[in-house]
Amino acid sequence: MGFKDHSTKRQCAVVFQLSLLCLVALSFPQLNAQTAIGSQIIGRWVINDELSDNTDDQVEEAIEAGGGRGSRGFFNRQEDFYRGGPPEHELYDRISYDDVLMVEFKDPEFRFTYEDNYIRVFHTDGRRRRTTANDFFEGGGSDWSEGNIEQSALIVEARPRDGGFSTEIYTIENEGKRLRVEMIIQPLSFREPIALVRYFDRED
């Protein structure tokens, strides 16, 4: 009886050790993916207009899909026509119109710097947004973004001040020389989302 008890204990210990090893092994791909995308995305990126969607075209498509009518006119090809508006739309404009992006990363913090030194800081450790009573009465108070690493992609979800949202997926292509950003932008005032893909080339 004593031998059987010791055997059971040893079996339990082996099962526990195997379970622990499996848990550690499963965590490695996620850690490696975070390290990879975190290091590869660092740097200064400049828009590739030839590969990227035209933001004005995509905004107009969303307006018309929601039953509205675009205001550019057939012959009006003014660049960045739909850019601008209320201050609470600034984050939308930055991610969809700015041609330069500087990325810094120190786990778990990403720091994106856009044109005009517009800075956006977010984290990948699941921290929650801190809100106050003033945030509620002021319609959100400030823009909020959070990141997540999934299979070598950086996924960023944002809640701009207007109460809408955006989702951005960042992936690295062309041996680290190109950044692809696929995004869905849903301002609160839009009935349909804006779907947009932008490409940036690494600036050496």
KELO-533613 format. One record per atom (N, C-alpha, C): residue in one letter; atom name; z negated, x, y negated. Coordinates in steps of 0.1 Angstrom, whole numbers, plus 5000, padded with zeros to 4 digits. Layout:
NODE  kolfi  papa    up  east  north
NODE      A    CA     Z     X      Y
...
***
This chain:
NODE  kolfi  papa    up  east  north
NODE      M     N  5000  5008   5012
NODE      M    CA  5000  5000   5000
NODE      M     C  5000  5009   4988
NODE      G     N  4992  5020   4988
NODE      G    CA  4992  5028   4976
NODE      G     C  5005  5035   4974
NODE      F     N  5012  5039   4985
NODE      F    CA  5026  5045   4983
NODE      F     C  5035  5036   4977
NODE      K     N  5035  5023   4981
NODE      K    CA  5044  5013   4975
NODE      K     C  5041  5011   4961
NODE      D     N  5029  5011   4956
NODE      D    CA  5025  5009   4942
NODE      D     C  5031  5021   4934
NODE      H     N  5029  5033   4939
NODE      H    CA  5034  5045   4932
NODE      H     C  5050  5044   4931
NODE      S     N  5056  5040   4942
NODE      S    CA  5071  5039   4942
NODE      S     C  5075  5029   4931
NODE      T     N  5068  5018   4930
NODE      T    CA  5072  5007   4920
NODE      T     C  5071  5013   4906
NODE      K     N  5060  5020   4904
NODE      K    CA  5058  5026   4891
NODE      K     C  5069  5036   4887
NODE      R     N  5073  5044   4897
NODE      R    CA  5084  5054   4895
NODE      R     C  5097  5047   4892
NODE      Q     N  5099  5036   4899
NODE      Q    CA  5111  5028   4897
NODE      Q     C  5112  5022   4883
NODE      C     N  5100  5017   4879
NODE      C    CA  5099  5011   4865
NODE      C     C  5102  5022   4855
NODE      A     N  5096  5034   4857
NODE      A    CA  5098  5045   4848
NODE      A     C  5113  5049   4847
NODE      V     N  5119  5049   4858
NODE      V    CA  5134  5053   4858
NODE      V     C  5142  5042   4851
NODE      V     N  5139  5030   4854
NODE      V    CA  5146  5019   4847
NODE      V     C  5144  5020   4832
NODE      F     N  5132  5022   4828
NODE      F    CA  5129  5024   4813
NODE      F     C  5137  5035   4807
NODE      Q     N  5137  5047   4814
NODE      Q    CA  5144  5058   4809
NODE      Q     C  5159  5056   4808
NODE      L     N  5164  5049   4818
NODE      L    CA  5179  5046   4818
NODE      L     C  5182  5036   4807
NODE      S     N  5173  5027   4805
NODE      S    CA  5175  5017   4794
NODE      S     C  5175  5024   4780
NODE      L     N  5166  5033   4779
NODE      L    CA  5165  5041   4766
NODE      L     C  5177  5049   4764
NODE      L     N  5182  5056   4775
NODE      L    CA  5194  5064   4773
NODE      L     C  5206  5055   4770
NODE      C     N  5207  5044   4776
NODE      C    CA  5218  5035   4772
NODE      C     C  5217  5030   4758
NODE      L     N  5205  5027   4753
NODE      L    CA  5204  5023   4739
NODE      L     C  5208  5034   4730
NODE      V     N  5204  5047   4733
NODE      V    CA  5207  5058   4724
NODE      V     C  5222  5060   4725
NODE      A     N  5228  5059   4737
NODE      A    CA  5243  5061   4738
NODE      A     C  5251  5051   4730
NODE      L     N  5246  5038   4731
NODE      L    CA  5253  5028   4723
NODE      L     C  5252  5030   4708
NODE      S     N  5242  5036   4704
NODE      S    CA  5240  5038   4690
NODE      S     C  5249  5049   4684
NODE      F     N  5253  5059   4693
NODE      F    CA  5261  5070   4688
NODE      F     C  5274  5066   4682
NODE      P     N  5282  5057   4688
NODE      P    CA  5295  5053   4681
NODE      P     C  5293  5048   4667
NODE      Q     N  5282  5040   4665
NODE      Q    CA  5280  5034   4652
NODE      Q     C  5276  5045   4642
NODE      L     N  5268  5055   4647
NODE      L    CA  5264  5066   4638
NODE      L     C  5276  5075   4635
NODE      N     N  5284  5077   4645
NODE      N    CA  5296  5086   4643
NODE      N     C  5306  5079   4634
NODE      A     N  5307  5066   4635
NODE      A    CA  5317  5059   4627
NODE      A     C  5312  5059   4612
NODE      Q     N  5299  5057   4610
NODE      Q    CA  5293  5058   4597
NODE      Q     C  5295  5071   4591
NODE      T     N  5293  5082   4599
NODE      T    CA  5294  5095   4593
NODE      T     C  5309  5098   4590
NODE      A     N  5318  5093   4598
NODE      A    CA  5332  5096   4596
NODE      A     C  5338  5089   4584
NODE      I     N  5336  5076   4583
NODE      I    CA  5341  5069   4571
NODE      I     C  5334  5073   4559
NODE      G     N  5321  5076   4560
NODE      G    CA  5313  5080   4548
NODE      G     C  5318  5093   4542
NODE      S     N  5322  5103   4551
NODE      S    CA  5326  5116   4546
NODE      S     C  5341  5115   4542
NODE      Q     N  5349  5108   4550
NODE      Q    CA  5364  5107   4547
NODE      Q     C  5367  5100   4534
NODE      I     N  5359  5090   4530
NODE      I    CA  5362  5082   4519
NODE      I     C  5358  5089   4506
NODE      I     N  5350  5099   4507
NODE      I    CA  5345  5106   4495
NODE      I     C  5357  5112   4487
NODE      G     N  5357  5111   4474
NODE      G    CA  5368  5118   4466
NODE      G     C  5373  5109   4456
NODE      R     N  5384  5113   4449
NODE      R    CA  5391  5106   4439
NODE      R     C  5404  5101   4444
NODE      W     N  5406  5088   4442
NODE      W    CA  5418  5081   4447
NODE      W     C  5426  5075   4436
NODE      V     N  5439  5076   4437
NODE      V    CA  5448  5070   4427
NODE      V     C  5458  5060   4433
NODE      I     N  5460  5049   4427
NODE      I    CA  5468  5038   4432
NODE      I     C  5482  5043   4436
NODE      N     N  5487  5037   4448
NODE      N    CA  5501  5039   4452
NODE      N     C  5507  5025   4449
NODE      D     N  5514  5024   4438
NODE      D    CA  5520  5011   4434
NODE      D     C  5531  5007   4444
NODE      E     N  5538  5016   4450
NODE      E    CA  5549  5012   4459
NODE      E     C  5544  5005   4471
NODE      L     N  5533  5009   4477
NODE      L    CA  5528  5003   4489
NODE      L     C  5519  4991   4486
NODE      S     N  5513  4991   4474
NODE      S    CA  5503  4980   4471
NODE      S     C  5509  4967   4468
NODE      D     N  5502  4956   4471
NODE      D    CA  5506  4943   4465
NODE      D     C  5505  4943   4450
NODE      N     N  5514  4935   4444
NODE      N    CA  5512  4933   4430
NODE      N     C  5501  4923   4427
NODE      T     N  5491  4927   4420
NODE      T    CA  5479  4918   4418
NODE      T     C  5483  4905   4411
NODE      D     N  5491  4906   4401
NODE      D    CA  5495  4894   4393
NODE      D     C  5502  4884   4402
NODE      D     N  5511  4889   4411
NODE      D    CA  5518  4880   4420
NODE      D     C  5508  4873   4430
NODE      Q     N  5498  4881   4434
NODE      Q    CA  5488  4875   4444
NODE      Q     C  5479  4865   4437
NODE      V     N  5475  4868   4425
NODE      V    CA  5467  4858   4417
NODE      V     C  5475  4845   4415
NODE      E     N  5487  4847   4411
NODE      E    CA  5496  4835   4408
NODE      E     C  5498  4827   4421
NODE      E     N  5499  4834   4432
NODE      E    CA  5501  4827   4445
NODE      E     C  5489  4818   4448
NODE      A     N  5477  4824   4445
NODE      A    CA  5464  4817   4448
NODE      A     C  5463  4805   4439
NODE      I     N  5467  4806   4426
NODE      I    CA  5466  4795   4416
NODE      I     C  5475  4784   4421
NODE      E     N  5487  4787   4425
NODE      E    CA  5497  4777   4429
NODE      E     C  5493  4770   4442
NODE      A     N  5487  4778   4451
NODE      A    CA  5482  4773   4464
NODE      A     C  5470  4763   4462
NODE      G     N  5463  4765   4451
NODE      G    CA  5452  4755   4448
NODE      G     C  5457  4743   4439
NODE      G     N  5470  4742   4437
NODE      G    CA  5475  4731   4430
NODE      G     C  5477  4733   4415
NODE      G     N  5475  4745   4411
NODE      G    CA  5477  4749   4397
NODE      G     C  5491  4754   4394
NODE      R     N  5493  4759   4382
NODE      R    CA  5506  4764   4378
NODE      R     C  5504  4777   4371
NODE      G     N  5512  4787   4376
NODE      G    CA  5511  4800   4370
NODE      G     C  5515  4800   4355
NODE      S     N  5509  4808   4347
NODE      S    CA  5512  4808   4333
NODE      S     C  5521  4820   4328
NODE      R     N  5525  4828   4337
NODE      R    CA  5533  4840   4333
NODE      R     C  5547  4836   4329
NODE      G     N  5553  4826   4335
NODE      G    CA  5567  4823   4332
NODE      G     C  5576  4832   4341
NODE      F     N  5588  4828   4343
NODE      F    CA  5597  4835   4352
NODE      F     C  5601  4849   4347
NODE      F     N  5603  4850   4334
NODE      F    CA  5608  4863   4328
NODE      F     C  5597  4871   4322
NODE      N     N  5585  4867   4323
NODE      N    CA  5573  4874   4318
NODE      N     C  5568  4884   4329
NODE      R     N  5571  4896   4328
NODE      R    CA  5566  4906   4338
NODE      R     C  5556  4915   4332
NODE      Q     N  5548  4911   4322
NODE      Q    CA  5538  4919   4316
NODE      Q     C  5528  4924   4327
NODE      E     N  5525  4936   4326
NODE      E    CA  5516  4942   4336
NODE      E     C  5502  4938   4334
NODE      D     N  5495  4935   4345
NODE      D    CA  5481  4931   4344
NODE      D     C  5479  4918   4336
NODE      F     N  5488  4909   4338
NODE      F    CA  5489  4897   4330
NODE      F     C  5476  4888   4331
NODE      Y     N  5471  4887   4343
NODE      Y    CA  5459  4879   4346
NODE      Y     C  5446  4886   4345
NODE      R     N  5447  4899   4341
NODE      R    CA  5434  4906   4339
NODE      R     C  5427  4901   4327
NODE      G     N  5414  4902   4327
NODE      G    CA  5405  4898   4316
NODE      G     C  5400  4884   4318
NODE      G     N  5392  4880   4309
NODE      G    CA  5385  4867   4310
NODE      G     C  5370  4869   4307
NODE      P     N  5362  4860   4312
NODE      P    CA  5348  4861   4309
NODE      P     C  5341  4873   4316
NODE      P     N  5330  4878   4310
NODE      P    CA  5324  4890   4315
NODE      P     C  5320  4889   4330
NODE      E     N  5317  4877   4335
NODE      E    CA  5313  4876   4349
NODE      E     C  5324  4878   4359
NODE      H     N  5337  4880   4353
NODE      H    CA  5348  4883   4362
NODE      H     C  5352  4897   4363
NODE      E     N  5344  4906   4356
NODE      E    CA  5347  4920   4355
NODE      E     C  5348  4927   4369
NODE      L     N  5339  4924   4378
NODE      L    CA  5340  4930   4391
NODE      L     C  5353  4927   4398
NODE      Y     N  5358  4914   4397
NODE      Y    CA  5371  4911   4403
NODE      Y     C  5382  4919   4397
NODE      D     N  5382  4921   4384
NODE      D    CA  5392  4929   4377
NODE      D     C  5392  4943   4382
NODE      R     N  5380  4949   4383
NODE      R    CA  5379  4963   4387
NODE      R     C  5385  4965   4401
NODE      I     N  5381  4957   4410
NODE      I    CA  5386  4960   4424
NODE      I     C  5400  4957   4426
NODE      S     N  5406  4948   4418
NODE      S    CA  5420  4943   4420
NODE      S     C  5430  4950   4410
NODE      Y     N  5425  4955   4399
NODE      Y    CA  5435  4960   4389
NODE      Y     C  5433  4975   4386
NODE      D     N  5421  4981   4387
NODE      D    CA  5419  4995   4383
NODE      D     C  5427  5004   4392
NODE      D     N  5433  5014   4386
NODE      D    CA  5442  5023   4393
NODE      D     C  5436  5036   4398
NODE      V     N  5423  5038   4395
NODE      V    CA  5416  5051   4399
NODE      V     C  5402  5047   4404
NODE      L     N  5399  5053   4415
NODE      L    CA  5386  5050   4421
NODE      L     C  5380  5064   4426
NODE      M     N  5368  5066   4422
NODE      M    CA  5360  5078   4426
NODE      M     C  5349  5073   4435
NODE      V     N  5348  5079   4447
NODE      V    CA  5338  5075   4457
NODE      V     C  5329  5086   4460
NODE      E     N  5316  5083   4460
NODE      E    CA  5305  5092   4464
NODE      E     C  5297  5085   4474
NODE      F     N  5291  5093   4483
NODE      F    CA  5283  5087   4494
NODE      F     C  5272  5096   4498
NODE      K     N  5260  5091   4498
NODE      K    CA  5248  5098   4503
NODE      K     C  5240  5087   4511
NODE      D     N  5242  5088   4524
NODE      D    CA  5236  5078   4533
NODE      D     C  5222  5073   4529
NODE      P     N  5220  5060   4526
NODE      P    CA  5229  5049   4529
NODE      P     C  5236  5044   4516
NODE      E     N  5237  5052   4506
NODE      E    CA  5242  5047   4493
NODE      E     C  5256  5051   4490
NODE      F     N  5264  5041   4486
NODE      F    CA  5278  5044   4481
NODE      F     C  5277  5042   4466
NODE      R     N  5285  5050   4459
NODE      R    CA  5286  5049   4445
NODE      R     C  5301  5049   4442
NODE      F     N  5307  5038   4437
NODE      F    CA  5321  5037   4433
NODE      F     C  5321  5037   4418
NODE      T     N  5330  5046   4413
NODE      T    CA  5332  5047   4398
NODE      T     C  5347  5043   4395
NODE      Y     N  5348  5033   4387
NODE      Y    CA  5362  5028   4384
NODE      Y     C  5366  5033   4370
NODE      E     N  5376  5028   4365
NODE      E    CA  5381  5032   4351
NODE      E     C  5370  5028   4341
NODE      D     N  5371  5035   4329
NODE      D    CA  5361  5032   4319
NODE      D     C  5347  5035   4323
NODE      N     N  5345  5043   4333
NODE      N    CA  5332  5047   4338
NODE      N     C  5324  5035   4343
NODE      Y     N  5330  5025   4348
NODE      Y    CA  5324  5013   4354
NODE      Y     C  5318  5017   4368
NODE      I     N  5305  5016   4369
NODE      I    CA  5299  5021   4382
NODE      I     C  5293  5010   4390
NODE      R     N  5296  5011   4403
NODE      R    CA  5292  5001   4413
NODE      R     C  5284  5008   4424
NODE      V     N  5272  5004   4426
NODE      V    CA  5263  5011   4436
NODE      V     C  5259  5000   4446
NODE      F     N  5261  5004   4459
NODE      F    CA  5256  4995   4470
NODE      F     C  5252  5003   4482
NODE      H     N  5246  4996   4491
NODE      H    CA  5239  5003   4503
NODE      H     C  5244  4997   4516
NODE      T     N  5242  5005   4527
NODE      T    CA  5246  5001   4540
NODE      T     C  5234  4999   4549
NODE      D     N  5222  4998   4544
NODE      D    CA  5210  4998   4552
NODE      D     C  5204  4983   4553
NODE      G     N  5212  4974   4549
NODE      G    CA  5208  4960   4550
NODE      G     C  5197  4955   4540
NODE      R     N  5195  4963   4530
NODE      R    CA  5185  4958   4520
NODE      R     C  5189  4945   4514
NODE      R     N  5179  4937   4510
NODE      R    CA  5182  4924   4504
NODE      R     C  5182  4925   4489
NODE      R     N  5189  4915   4484
NODE      R    CA  5190  4915   4469
NODE      R     C  5176  4910   4464
NODE      R     N  5172  4916   4453
NODE      R    CA  5160  4912   4446
NODE      R     C  5163  4903   4435
NODE      T     N  5158  4891   4435
NODE      T    CA  5161  4881   4424
NODE      T     C  5149  4877   4417
NODE      T     N  5151  4872   4405
NODE      T    CA  5140  4867   4396
NODE      T     C  5143  4853   4392
NODE      A     N  5133  4847   4385
NODE      A    CA  5136  4834   4379
NODE      A     C  5147  4834   4369
NODE      N     N  5147  4845   4361
NODE      N    CA  5158  4846   4351
NODE      N     C  5172  4847   4357
NODE      D     N  5173  4853   4369
NODE      D    CA  5185  4854   4376
NODE      D     C  5190  4840   4379
NODE      F     N  5181  4831   4383
NODE      F    CA  5185  4817   4386
NODE      F     C  5190  4810   4374
NODE      F     N  5183  4811   4363
NODE      F    CA  5187  4804   4351
NODE      F     C  5199  4810   4344
NODE      E     N  5202  4822   4347
NODE      E    CA  5213  4829   4341
NODE      E     C  5225  4829   4350
NODE      G     N  5225  4821   4361
NODE      G    CA  5236  4820   4370
NODE      G     C  5238  4833   4378
NODE      G     N  5228  4840   4382
NODE      G    CA  5229  4851   4391
NODE      G     C  5225  4864   4384
NODE      G     N  5227  4865   4371
NODE      G    CA  5222  4877   4364
NODE      G     C  5231  4889   4365
NODE      S     N  5234  4894   4377
NODE      S    CA  5242  4906   4378
NODE      S     C  5250  4905   4391
NODE      D     N  5260  4914   4391
NODE      D    CA  5268  4915   4403
NODE      D     C  5260  4922   4415
NODE      W     N  5263  4918   4427
NODE      W    CA  5256  4923   4438
NODE      W     C  5267  4927   4449
NODE      S     N  5265  4938   4455
NODE      S    CA  5274  4942   4466
NODE      S     C  5266  4948   4477
NODE      E     N  5270  4947   4489
NODE      E    CA  5264  4953   4501
NODE      E     C  5274  4958   4511
NODE      G     N  5272  4969   4518
NODE      G    CA  5282  4974   4527
NODE      G     C  5277  4975   4541
NODE      N     N  5287  4976   4550
NODE      N    CA  5285  4976   4564
NODE      N     C  5296  4985   4571
NODE      I     N  5292  4993   4580
NODE      I    CA  5302  5001   4587
NODE      I     C  5305  4995   4601
NODE      E     N  5318  4992   4603
NODE      E    CA  5322  4986   4616
NODE      E     C  5335  4993   4621
NODE      Q     N  5334  5000   4632
NODE      Q    CA  5345  5007   4638
NODE      Q     C  5354  5015   4628
NODE      S     N  5348  5024   4622
NODE      S    CA  5354  5033   4612
NODE      S     C  5360  5026   4600
NODE      A     N  5355  5014   4597
NODE      A    CA  5359  5007   4584
NODE      A     C  5346  5005   4576
NODE      L     N  5348  5005   4563
NODE      L    CA  5337  5002   4554
NODE      L     C  5340  4988   4549
NODE      I     N  5331  4978   4552
NODE      I    CA  5332  4964   4548
NODE      I     C  5322  4962   4537
NODE      V     N  5327  4957   4525
NODE      V    CA  5319  4955   4514
NODE      V     C  5320  4940   4510
NODE      E     N  5308  4934   4509
NODE      E    CA  5308  4920   4505
NODE      E     C  5301  4919   4492
NODE      A     N  5307  4912   4482
NODE      A    CA  5301  4911   4469
NODE      A     C  5299  4897   4464
NODE      R     N  5289  4895   4456
NODE      R    CA  5286  4883   4449
NODE      R     C  5286  4885   4434
NODE      P     N  5297  4884   4428
NODE      P    CA  5298  4886   4413
NODE      P     C  5290  4875   4406
NODE      R     N  5288  4878   4393
NODE      R    CA  5279  4869   4385
NODE      R     C  5284  4855   4383
NODE      D     N  5297  4852   4386
NODE      D    CA  5302  4838   4384
NODE      D     C  5298  4829   4395
NODE      G     N  5292  4835   4406
NODE      G    CA  5289  4827   4418
NODE      G     C  5299  4826   4429
NODE      G     N  5310  4833   4427
NODE      G    CA  5320  4834   4437
NODE      G     C  5317  4846   4447
NODE      F     N  5327  4851   4454
NODE      F    CA  5325  4862   4463
NODE      F     C  5338  4870   4465
NODE      S     N  5336  4882   4471
NODE      S    CA  5348  4890   4475
NODE      S     C  5344  4897   4488
NODE      T     N  5354  4900   4496
NODE      T    CA  5352  4908   4508
NODE      T     C  5363  4919   4508
NODE      E     N  5359  4931   4509
NODE      E    CA  5368  4943   4509
NODE      E     C  5366  4951   4522
NODE      I     N  5377  4955   4528
NODE      I    CA  5377  4963   4540
NODE      I     C  5384  4976   4536
NODE      Y     N  5377  4988   4537
NODE      Y    CA  5382  5001   4534
NODE      Y     C  5384  5009   4547
NODE      T     N  5397  5014   4548
NODE      T    CA  5400  5022   4560
NODE      T     C  5408  5034   4555
NODE      I     N  5407  5045   4563
NODE      I    CA  5414  5057   4559
NODE      I     C  5426  5059   4568
NODE      E     N  5437  5063   4562
NODE      E    CA  5450  5064   4569
NODE      E     C  5456  5078   4566
NODE      N     N  5467  5081   4573
NODE      N    CA  5475  5093   4570
NODE      N     C  5467  5105   4569
NODE      E     N  5459  5107   4580
NODE      E    CA  5451  5119   4582
NODE      E     C  5442  5122   4570
NODE      G     N  5436  5111   4565
NODE      G    CA  5426  5112   4554
NODE      G     C  5432  5113   4540
NODE      K     N  5445  5111   4539
NODE      K    CA  5451  5113   4526
NODE      K     C  5454  5099   4519
NODE      R     N  5451  5088   4526
NODE      R    CA  5454  5075   4520
NODE      R     C  5443  5065   4523
NODE      L     N  5439  5058   4513
NODE      L    CA  5429  5047   4515
NODE      L     C  5435  5034   4514
NODE      R     N  5433  5025   4524
NODE      R    CA  5437  5012   4524
NODE      R     C  5426  5002   4521
NODE      V     N  5428  4993   4512
NODE      V    CA  5418  4983   4508
NODE      V     C  5424  4969   4509
NODE      E     N  5419  4962   4519
NODE      E    CA  5423  4948   4521
NODE      E     C  5412  4939   4516
NODE      M     N  5415  4930   4507
NODE      M    CA  5405  4922   4501
NODE      M     C  5408  4907   4500
NODE      I     N  5397  4899   4500
NODE      I    CA  5398  4885   4498
NODE      I     C  5389  4883   4486
NODE      I     N  5394  4877   4475
NODE      I    CA  5387  4875   4463
NODE      I     C  5386  4860   4460
NODE      Q     N  5374  4854   4458
NODE      Q    CA  5373  4840   4456
NODE      Q     C  5364  4838   4444
NODE      P     N  5370  4838   4432
NODE      P    CA  5363  4834   4420
NODE      P     C  5358  4820   4421
NODE      L     N  5347  4816   4415
NODE      L    CA  5342  4803   4416
NODE      L     C  5352  4792   4411
NODE      S     N  5359  4796   4401
NODE      S    CA  5369  4787   4394
NODE      S     C  5382  4785   4402
NODE      F     N  5384  4793   4413
NODE      F    CA  5396  4792   4420
NODE      F     C  5394  4783   4432
NODE      R     N  5404  4774   4435
NODE      R    CA  5403  4766   4447
NODE      R     C  5407  4773   4460
NODE      E     N  5416  4783   4458
NODE      E    CA  5421  4791   4470
NODE      E     C  5418  4806   4467
NODE      P     N  5415  4814   4477
NODE      P    CA  5412  4828   4475
NODE      P     C  5425  4836   4472
NODE      I     N  5423  4847   4466
NODE      I    CA  5433  4857   4463
NODE      I     C  5433  4867   4475
NODE      A     N  5444  4869   4482
NODE      A    CA  5445  4879   4493
NODE      A     C  5453  4890   4487
NODE      L     N  5448  4902   4489
NODE      L    CA  5454  4914   4483
NODE      L     C  5452  4927   4491
NODE      V     N  5462  4935   4492
NODE      V    CA  5461  4948   4499
NODE      V     C  5465  4959   4489
NODE      R     N  5457  4969   4487
NODE      R    CA  5460  4980   4478
NODE      R     C  5459  4993   4485
NODE      Y     N  5467  5002   4482
NODE      Y    CA  5467  5016   4488
NODE      Y     C  5465  5026   4477
NODE      F     N  5456  5036   4480
NODE      F    CA  5453  5047   4471
NODE      F     C  5456  5060   4478
NODE      D     N  5462  5069   4471
NODE      D    CA  5464  5083   4476
NODE      D     C  5453  5092   4471
NODE      R     N  5449  5101   4480
NODE      R    CA  5438  5111   4476
NODE      R     C  5444  5120   4466
NODE      E     N  5436  5123   4455
NODE      E    CA  5440  5132   4445
NODE      E     C  5433  5145   4448
NODE      D     N  5441  5156   4451
NODE      D    CA  5435  5169   4455
NODE      D     C  5429  5176   4443
***
